[in-house]
Amino acid sequence: MTDSGKKKPGRRPPRAKAGAGTEKTVSIHVPVLARVEGEGALHLRIRGDAIEELKLRIFEPPRLFEKFLEGRSCDEVPDMVARICGICPVAYQMSAVNALESLFGTEPGPWVRAMRRVLYCGEWIESHCLHIHLLAAPDFFGYDSAISMARDHPEVIRRGLALQGLGNELMGLLGGRSVHPVGVRIGGFYRAPSQAEADAMRDKLEAALPEAEALVRWIAAVKVPQDPQQFTCVALRHQREYPMNEGRIVSSDGLAIGVEEYERHFAEHQEPHSTALYSTLQGRPYLVGPLARLNLNLDRLPAQARDLLADTGIRWPSGNMFHSAVARAVEVYYALLEAIRLLAAYAVPEAPAAAVVPRAGIGYGCSEAPRGILWHRYAVDAQGRILSARIVPPTSQNQARIEEDLHSSLRVFGLHHSDTALRSHCEKVIRNYDPCISCATHFLQMQVERI
């Protein structure tokens, strides 16, 4: 390079010799990030002892569900949006029915409200247990997969699979099946479980409580990096209960708004390297998901769950992103408690759904998917046809926060480590968010350049 920073034409710059006064650029490529939902890449360029460029690339093709919904009847929406994700279909259904019912003025009633929480409990149990045991745990124990980890820790993997299976079964109780449920409709459900079905499920949930308690104690004792960071937490908050299907949107910076006000405070923008939109709050990244929920709603947990958390010795609210696994585990425990409580009062209703009368307008809905708030907006005509739809999934909301976390955690970890160690650390950081990349496209090849 010349003093002006331009290359002399026709000449290749001489190769710098290793030694004093030289800088090294390192580029690392990770072809595939395993143990995440979807595909993507990370580009990391390190010049000397500084990160020069870091881009979390989500390159799956856009899903186009928002366009698919246009022109369809509102009655089709719950089943259609459930196909966006095989891991968290209930979240898409709940945000959708919340939005449409708010527009139509539908009052589903206390039985539907309670059973929707039961259905959501099943999804939290299923999704959190899948991530903790099959996706994240191998990172902290030095295994490349849950299969290899199971050889040395079979009881841990068995417990995770059993709890995950129980979550799936609970989803099937009200959803008709656990993957892409078909039991949800605007106004309620297509079918109510029998009393015998509800009682049998409650017995299974009660029997699993000791396993869920053991899960919390086990994951809280796992050694994780100590890397406290400053970030803004965003979640729903309800007047009386731990947020799941209802509430106002709040933040650790003092935001407290109705679901319909979301677009006044949150913005999305496109980055050239990602097919997912980046979300910001007042121009800054923010965190959604189990750690944000727990940090903002610890006081909404029942005493039994708060006491269990206190026994772990972890102080809350926590700024350590790796405490997300503990937050997931305590939400599994809470979901069992909540489903047991609600099913204990179960009675077969006269009708499993309220009457629905479509009307023209715009409806807004938000619920707490396992990975964080999932916001929907629908414009509907007088015949109940969808004119436009907007869906903001949690993984796209977390993308900017993940990049921010990578910058911070890599500096703490140390850029002097080998490319293999850097790659492993980056994968661990990203997997910790449990990104659902397919949902976000509207995960990890890794490229690192060292200069």
C-alpha positions as CSV (number, residue, x, y, z in Angstrom):
1,M,0.0,0.0,0.0
2,T,1.2,3.5,-0.8
3,D,1.0,6.5,1.6
4,S,-2.3,7.5,-0.1
5,G,-3.7,4.0,0.6
6,K,-3.9,3.1,-3.1
7,K,-2.2,0.1,-4.7
8,K,0.3,0.8,-7.5
9,P,-1.1,-0.4,-10.7
10,G,0.3,-3.7,-12.1
11,R,2.2,-4.4,-8.9
12,R,1.3,-6.7,-6.0
13,P,2.3,-5.4,-2.6
14,P,5.2,-7.3,-1.1
15,R,4.3,-10.0,1.5
16,A,5.0,-8.8,5.0
17,K,7.5,-10.8,7.0
18,A,6.4,-12.0,10.3
19,G,8.0,-9.9,13.1
20,A,7.8,-6.7,15.0
21,G,5.6,-4.0,13.6
22,T,3.4,-6.2,11.4
23,E,-0.3,-6.7,11.7
24,K,-2.0,-10.0,10.9
25,T,-5.5,-10.4,9.3
26,V,-7.3,-13.6,10.1
27,S,-10.4,-14.9,8.3
28,I,-12.2,-17.9,9.7
29,H,-14.9,-19.8,7.8
30,V,-17.4,-22.1,9.5
31,P,-19.3,-24.0,6.8
32,V,-22.3,-24.9,9.0
33,L,-23.4,-24.0,12.5
34,A,-24.8,-27.1,13.9
35,R,-27.5,-27.4,16.6
36,V,-29.5,-24.4,15.6
37,E,-32.8,-24.2,13.7
38,G,-32.0,-23.0,10.2
39,E,-28.9,-22.0,8.3
40,G,-26.7,-19.0,8.4
41,A,-23.1,-17.7,8.6
42,L,-20.8,-15.5,10.6
43,H,-18.2,-13.3,8.9
44,L,-15.5,-12.2,11.3
45,R,-12.4,-10.2,10.3
46,I,-9.7,-9.4,12.9
47,R,-7.0,-7.0,12.2
48,G,-4.2,-7.1,14.8
49,D,-6.0,-7.1,18.2
50,A,-9.2,-5.5,17.0
51,I,-12.4,-6.8,15.4
52,E,-12.6,-4.9,12.1
53,E,-15.8,-6.5,10.8
54,L,-18.5,-8.8,12.3
55,K,-21.6,-9.8,10.4
56,L,-24.1,-12.4,11.4
57,R,-25.5,-13.6,8.1
58,I,-28.9,-15.1,7.8
59,F,-29.2,-16.2,4.2
60,E,-32.2,-18.6,4.1
61,P,-34.7,-17.6,1.4
62,P,-37.5,-15.3,2.6
63,R,-40.5,-17.3,3.9
64,L,-43.0,-14.9,2.4
65,F,-45.8,-15.9,4.8
66,E,-47.0,-12.4,5.1
67,K,-47.7,-12.4,1.4
68,F,-49.2,-15.9,1.5
69,L,-51.8,-14.6,4.0
70,E,-53.1,-11.8,1.8
71,G,-56.6,-12.6,0.4
72,R,-57.1,-15.6,2.7
73,S,-60.0,-15.9,5.1
74,C,-59.2,-14.9,8.7
75,D,-60.3,-18.4,9.7
76,E,-57.3,-19.9,7.8
77,V,-54.7,-17.8,9.6
78,P,-54.1,-19.9,12.8
79,D,-53.4,-23.0,10.8
80,M,-51.3,-21.2,8.2
81,V,-49.0,-19.3,10.6
82,A,-48.5,-22.5,12.6
83,R,-46.5,-23.7,9.6
84,I,-43.9,-21.0,10.0
85,C,-42.2,-23.0,12.7
86,G,-42.3,-26.6,13.8
87,I,-40.8,-25.8,17.2
88,C,-43.0,-22.9,18.3
89,P,-46.2,-23.1,16.2
90,V,-48.4,-22.3,19.2
91,A,-46.8,-18.8,19.5
92,Y,-47.7,-17.9,16.0
93,Q,-51.2,-19.2,16.5
94,M,-51.7,-17.3,19.8
95,S,-50.3,-14.0,18.5
96,A,-52.6,-14.3,15.4
97,V,-55.8,-15.1,17.3
98,N,-55.0,-12.3,19.8
99,A,-54.7,-9.8,17.0
100,L,-57.8,-10.9,15.1
101,E,-60.0,-11.2,18.3
102,S,-58.9,-7.7,19.4
103,L,-60.1,-6.4,16.0
104,F,-63.4,-8.3,16.0
105,G,-64.2,-7.6,19.6
106,T,-64.3,-11.3,20.4
107,E,-64.4,-12.3,24.1
108,P,-63.3,-16.0,24.3
109,G,-64.1,-16.3,28.0
110,P,-62.1,-17.7,31.0
111,W,-62.1,-21.3,29.8
112,V,-60.5,-20.5,26.5
113,R,-58.0,-18.1,28.2
114,A,-57.0,-20.8,30.7
115,M,-56.6,-23.5,28.1
116,R,-54.6,-21.3,25.8
117,R,-52.1,-20.9,28.7
118,V,-52.1,-24.7,29.1
119,L,-51.3,-25.1,25.4
120,Y,-48.6,-22.4,25.6
121,C,-47.1,-24.2,28.7
122,G,-46.7,-27.3,26.5
123,E,-44.7,-25.4,23.9
124,W,-42.4,-23.8,26.5
125,I,-41.7,-27.2,28.0
126,E,-41.0,-28.8,24.6
127,S,-38.9,-25.9,23.1
128,H,-36.9,-25.2,26.2
129,C,-36.0,-28.8,26.9
130,L,-35.0,-29.4,23.3
131,H,-32.6,-26.4,23.5
132,I,-31.2,-27.1,26.9
133,H,-30.4,-30.8,26.4
134,L,-29.9,-31.3,22.7
135,L,-28.6,-27.9,21.4
136,A,-26.8,-26.0,24.3
137,A,-25.6,-28.6,26.8
138,P,-23.0,-30.2,24.5
139,D,-21.3,-26.7,24.3
140,F,-20.7,-26.6,28.1
141,F,-19.5,-30.2,28.4
142,G,-17.2,-30.3,25.4
143,Y,-19.2,-32.6,23.1
144,D,-20.0,-32.1,19.4
145,S,-23.6,-33.4,19.8
146,A,-26.1,-34.6,22.3
147,I,-25.6,-38.2,20.9
148,S,-22.0,-38.2,22.0
149,M,-22.8,-36.5,25.3
150,A,-25.4,-39.2,26.0
151,R,-22.7,-41.9,26.1
152,D,-21.3,-40.2,29.3
153,H,-24.4,-38.5,30.6
154,P,-27.3,-40.8,29.6
155,E,-29.5,-39.7,32.6
156,V,-29.3,-36.0,31.6
157,I,-30.3,-36.7,28.0
158,R,-33.1,-39.1,29.0
159,R,-34.5,-36.5,31.4
160,G,-34.5,-33.9,28.7
161,L,-36.1,-36.1,26.1
162,A,-38.8,-37.2,28.6
163,L,-39.7,-33.6,29.5
164,Q,-39.7,-32.6,25.9
165,G,-42.0,-35.5,25.1
166,L,-44.3,-34.4,27.9
167,G,-44.4,-30.9,26.5
168,N,-45.4,-32.3,23.1
169,E,-48.1,-34.4,24.7
170,L,-49.5,-31.4,26.4
171,M,-49.6,-29.5,23.2
172,G,-51.4,-32.4,21.6
173,L,-54.1,-32.3,24.3
174,L,-55.5,-29.1,23.0
175,G,-53.9,-28.7,19.6
176,G,-54.8,-32.0,18.2
177,R,-51.1,-32.7,17.5
178,S,-47.8,-31.3,18.7
179,V,-46.3,-30.3,15.4
180,H,-48.3,-27.6,13.5
181,P,-51.3,-28.0,15.8
182,V,-54.8,-27.8,14.2
183,G,-57.0,-27.4,17.3
184,V,-56.8,-23.6,17.5
185,R,-59.3,-21.3,16.0
186,I,-60.4,-17.7,16.4
187,G,-62.6,-17.6,19.5
188,G,-61.1,-20.7,21.1
189,F,-60.6,-24.4,20.1
190,Y,-62.3,-26.8,17.7
191,R,-62.5,-29.4,20.5
192,A,-62.4,-29.6,24.3
193,P,-60.6,-32.5,25.9
194,S,-62.7,-34.9,28.0
195,Q,-62.4,-34.7,31.8
196,A,-60.6,-38.0,31.8
197,E,-58.0,-36.7,29.3
198,A,-57.4,-33.6,31.3
199,D,-57.1,-35.5,34.6
200,A,-54.6,-38.0,33.1
201,M,-52.5,-35.2,31.7
202,R,-52.4,-33.4,35.1
203,D,-51.2,-36.6,36.8
204,K,-48.3,-36.9,34.3
205,L,-47.4,-33.2,34.9
206,E,-47.3,-33.7,38.6
207,A,-45.1,-36.8,38.3
208,A,-42.6,-34.8,36.2
209,L,-42.2,-31.9,38.8
210,P,-39.2,-33.5,40.6
211,E,-37.5,-33.9,37.2
212,A,-38.0,-30.3,36.3
213,E,-36.7,-29.2,39.7
214,A,-33.6,-31.4,39.2
215,L,-33.2,-29.8,35.8
216,V,-33.1,-26.3,37.3
217,R,-30.5,-27.3,39.9
218,W,-28.4,-29.1,37.4
219,I,-28.2,-26.4,34.8
220,A,-27.6,-23.7,37.4
221,A,-24.5,-25.6,38.6
222,V,-23.0,-25.9,35.1
223,K,-19.9,-23.8,34.8
224,V,-20.5,-21.0,32.2
225,P,-18.4,-18.0,31.1
226,Q,-18.6,-15.0,33.4
227,D,-19.3,-12.3,31.0
228,P,-21.8,-9.7,32.4
229,Q,-23.0,-7.2,29.8
230,Q,-25.2,-4.1,29.6
231,F,-28.3,-4.6,27.4
232,T,-32.0,-3.6,27.3
233,C,-34.5,-6.3,28.1
234,V,-37.9,-6.3,26.4
235,A,-40.8,-8.6,27.3
236,L,-44.5,-8.7,28.0
237,R,-45.7,-7.9,31.6
238,H,-49.1,-8.8,33.0
239,Q,-50.8,-7.4,36.1
240,R,-51.0,-10.7,37.9
241,E,-49.2,-13.5,36.2
242,Y,-46.0,-14.5,34.5
243,P,-46.4,-13.3,30.9
244,M,-47.2,-15.8,28.3
245,N,-50.2,-14.9,26.1
246,E,-51.2,-11.4,27.3
247,G,-49.7,-8.2,28.7
248,R,-48.1,-4.8,27.9
249,I,-44.7,-4.5,26.3
250,V,-42.2,-3.2,28.8
251,S,-38.4,-2.7,28.8
252,S,-35.7,-2.4,31.4
253,D,-35.3,1.2,30.3
254,G,-38.8,2.1,31.4
255,L,-40.9,1.5,28.3
256,A,-44.5,0.4,29.0
257,I,-46.8,0.4,26.0
258,G,-49.8,-1.4,24.6
259,V,-49.3,-4.0,22.0
260,E,-50.9,-1.7,19.4
261,E,-48.1,0.9,20.0
262,Y,-45.2,-1.3,19.0
263,E,-44.5,0.4,15.7
264,R,-44.2,3.8,17.3
265,H,-41.1,2.6,19.3
266,F,-39.6,-0.3,17.5
267,A,-38.2,-0.2,14.0
268,E,-37.0,-2.7,11.5
269,H,-34.3,-2.2,8.8
270,Q,-32.6,-4.3,6.2
271,E,-28.9,-5.2,6.3
272,P,-27.3,-6.4,3.0
273,H,-25.9,-9.5,4.6
274,S,-29.1,-10.8,6.1
275,T,-32.5,-12.0,4.8
276,A,-33.8,-11.3,8.3
277,L,-34.8,-7.7,9.3
278,Y,-32.9,-6.1,12.1
279,S,-35.1,-4.7,14.9
280,T,-34.1,-1.8,17.2
281,L,-35.7,0.0,20.1
282,Q,-35.1,3.8,19.8
283,G,-32.2,2.9,17.4
284,R,-30.5,0.4,19.7
285,P,-30.4,-3.4,19.9
286,Y,-32.4,-5.1,22.6
287,L,-32.9,-8.6,24.1
288,V,-36.1,-10.7,24.0
289,G,-36.5,-14.2,25.3
290,P,-36.3,-16.1,28.6
291,L,-33.6,-14.1,30.2
292,A,-35.3,-10.8,29.4
293,R,-38.7,-12.3,30.6
294,L,-37.2,-13.4,33.9
295,N,-35.3,-10.2,34.5
296,L,-38.5,-8.2,34.0
297,N,-40.9,-10.6,35.7
298,L,-39.2,-12.4,38.5
299,D,-41.9,-11.1,40.9
300,R,-44.6,-12.7,38.8
301,L,-43.3,-16.2,39.4
302,P,-45.0,-18.2,42.1
303,A,-43.2,-18.5,45.4
304,Q,-42.3,-22.1,44.7
305,A,-40.4,-21.2,41.6
306,R,-38.8,-18.1,43.2
307,D,-37.5,-20.2,46.1
308,L,-36.0,-22.7,43.7
309,L,-34.2,-19.9,41.8
310,A,-32.9,-18.4,45.1
311,D,-31.4,-21.8,45.9
312,T,-29.2,-21.6,42.8
313,G,-27.3,-18.6,44.2
314,I,-27.6,-16.7,41.0
315,R,-28.5,-13.0,41.4
316,W,-31.4,-11.7,39.4
317,P,-31.8,-9.6,37.2
318,S,-28.7,-11.1,35.5
319,G,-26.5,-9.4,32.8
320,N,-24.8,-12.8,31.9
321,M,-26.4,-14.0,28.7
322,F,-25.3,-17.6,29.6
323,H,-27.9,-17.5,32.4
324,S,-30.5,-17.8,29.7
325,A,-30.3,-21.6,30.1
326,V,-31.2,-21.3,33.8
327,A,-34.1,-19.0,32.8
328,R,-35.3,-21.6,30.3
329,A,-35.1,-24.3,33.0
330,V,-37.1,-22.3,35.6
331,E,-39.7,-21.6,32.9
332,V,-40.0,-25.3,32.3
333,Y,-40.6,-25.7,36.0
334,Y,-43.1,-22.8,36.0
335,A,-44.9,-24.2,33.0
336,L,-45.5,-27.5,34.8
337,L,-46.8,-25.7,37.9
338,E,-49.1,-23.5,35.8
339,A,-50.5,-26.2,33.7
340,I,-51.2,-28.3,36.8
341,R,-52.9,-25.4,38.4
342,L,-55.1,-24.7,35.4
343,L,-56.0,-28.4,34.8
344,A,-56.9,-28.9,38.4
345,A,-59.9,-26.7,37.8
346,Y,-60.7,-28.2,34.5
347,A,-64.3,-28.8,33.5
348,V,-65.7,-29.5,30.0
349,P,-67.3,-26.3,28.6
350,E,-70.6,-26.1,26.9
351,A,-68.7,-24.8,23.8
352,P,-65.0,-24.7,23.2
353,A,-65.1,-21.5,21.2
354,A,-66.9,-18.1,21.3
355,A,-68.8,-16.8,18.3
356,V,-66.8,-14.6,15.9
357,V,-68.1,-11.8,13.7
358,P,-65.5,-10.4,11.4
359,R,-65.2,-6.7,10.7
360,A,-62.9,-4.4,8.8
361,G,-59.9,-2.8,10.5
362,I,-56.5,-3.4,11.9
363,G,-55.8,-5.9,14.8
364,Y,-52.6,-6.2,16.8
365,G,-51.4,-9.2,18.8
366,C,-48.4,-10.2,20.8
367,S,-47.4,-13.2,22.9
368,E,-44.3,-14.7,24.5
369,A,-42.8,-17.4,22.2
370,P,-40.1,-19.5,23.9
371,R,-37.6,-17.2,22.2
372,G,-39.3,-13.9,23.1
373,I,-42.1,-11.6,22.0
374,L,-43.8,-12.4,18.7
375,W,-45.8,-9.4,17.3
376,H,-48.5,-9.6,14.7
377,R,-50.5,-7.0,12.8
378,Y,-53.4,-7.8,10.4
379,A,-55.5,-5.5,8.2
380,V,-58.8,-7.2,7.4
381,D,-61.8,-6.3,5.2
382,A,-65.5,-6.5,6.2
383,Q,-65.7,-10.1,4.9
384,G,-62.8,-11.2,7.1
385,R,-60.2,-11.4,4.3
386,I,-56.6,-10.5,5.1
387,L,-55.5,-7.4,3.3
388,S,-52.0,-7.2,4.7
389,A,-50.0,-8.9,7.5
390,R,-46.9,-8.1,9.4
391,I,-45.1,-10.6,11.6
392,V,-42.0,-9.8,13.7
393,P,-40.5,-12.9,15.2
394,P,-38.1,-12.9,18.2
395,T,-35.0,-14.2,16.4
396,S,-35.0,-11.2,14.0
397,Q,-35.4,-8.9,17.1
398,N,-32.4,-10.6,18.7
399,Q,-30.1,-10.5,15.6
400,A,-28.6,-7.1,16.4
401,R,-28.2,-8.1,20.1
402,I,-26.4,-11.3,19.0
403,E,-23.9,-9.3,17.0
404,E,-23.4,-6.8,19.9
405,D,-22.9,-9.8,22.3
406,L,-20.3,-11.3,19.9
407,H,-18.3,-8.1,19.8
408,S,-18.3,-7.9,23.6
409,S,-17.8,-11.6,24.5
410,L,-14.9,-12.0,21.9
411,R,-13.0,-9.1,23.5
412,V,-13.4,-10.8,26.9
413,F,-12.6,-14.2,25.6
414,G,-9.5,-12.9,23.8
415,L,-8.8,-12.5,20.1
416,H,-5.4,-14.2,20.5
417,H,-7.0,-17.6,20.7
418,S,-6.7,-20.0,17.8
419,D,-9.2,-19.9,15.0
420,T,-10.7,-23.2,16.2
421,A,-11.2,-21.8,19.7
422,L,-12.7,-18.5,18.3
423,R,-15.1,-20.5,16.2
424,S,-16.2,-22.6,19.1
425,H,-16.8,-19.6,21.3
426,C,-18.8,-17.8,18.6
427,E,-21.0,-20.8,18.1
428,K,-21.6,-21.1,21.8
429,V,-22.6,-17.5,22.0
430,I,-25.0,-17.7,19.1
431,R,-26.6,-21.0,20.2
432,N,-27.2,-19.5,23.6
433,Y,-29.9,-17.4,22.0
434,D,-31.6,-20.5,20.6
435,P,-32.1,-18.7,17.3
436,C,-34.9,-20.0,15.1
437,I,-33.5,-18.8,11.8
438,S,-36.2,-20.1,9.5
439,C,-38.7,-18.1,11.5
440,A,-36.6,-14.9,11.1
441,T,-36.1,-15.0,7.4
442,H,-38.8,-12.4,5.8
443,F,-27.6,-20.2,10.4
444,L,-23.7,-20.9,10.8
445,Q,-21.0,-20.7,8.3
446,M,-18.3,-18.6,9.8
447,Q,-15.7,-16.6,8.1
448,V,-12.9,-14.9,10.1
449,E,-10.2,-12.8,8.5
450,R,-7.2,-11.8,10.6
451,I,-5.0,-8.9,9.3
